[in-house]
């Protein structure tokens, strides 16, 4: 049975793209989320995987939904079986 595979570098690049589109620096996003700029940078480079709570906090501060934050990052999806 297939699962979902996500490359965290793709997720990080997506977050970085959204952040930059909004004209925010890593430091500004870090201040808004009460995280360190170093940690934000590590997430954006795919070196750290944030907890779900942290991921949602970042998305909320960027004003985007999880769908927008994850769009184009899934390598394959679930296959559903019709009953």
N, C-alpha and C positions, 0 to 999 in steps of 0.2 A: 504494500500500500504506500503510495507516495505521500510525502509530507511537504511542508513549506520550507524552502531554503532562502535565507536572506543573508546577503553579504553586508556586514555592518559598515564596510567602507562606503557602500552605496547609500545606506541610510544616513551616514555622517555627511556625505557630499550633498545629499538632498537637504539636510538641515542647514548646512553652510550656505547653499544656494538661496534658501528662503531667508536666512538671516541677512545675507548681503543684499538681496533684493529689497529688504526693508531698511537698508542703510545702517544696520547695527554692527558694531564691532563685537568681537568675542567678549571684551571687557564689559560692554554695555549689557549684553545678554546675561553674562555672569552676574552682574549686579541685580538685574531684574529677577533672576531665578535663585539668588543666594547660593550660587555655585561658584567655583573658581574658574577664571579664564583658562587656566591650564587644563582643567577637566573638560570644559567646553571644546577646546582644541583637540583633546584626545578623542572625544566622541566624534567630532567632525572628521578626524583622520581614521576612524574605525579601530582605534587602539583600545578603547574602553567601550563596554556595553552598559548603557544606563539601565537602571531598574525601570520597570514600567511606570512607576510613580514619577520618576525623574524625567522620563521621556514625555509623559503627558504634561508635566510642568513646563518643559521647554516648548512643546507645541502650543500650550495655552498662552505663554508669553509671546510667542511668535504670531498668535492669532490664527492658527491653522488647525484643521481637523487631523485626526490620525490618518484618514484616507489621503489627505493632501501630503502629509509627511511621509507616508510609505509608498505613494504612487510611484510606479516604475522601479521598485526595489526588490520585488519578489521574483525569484528565478523560476519557480514553478509553484503551482497551487494545488489545492486539494482536488482530487477527482471524486465526484459524488456518484453514487450508484443509485439508479432508479429502482424502486421496489415494485 
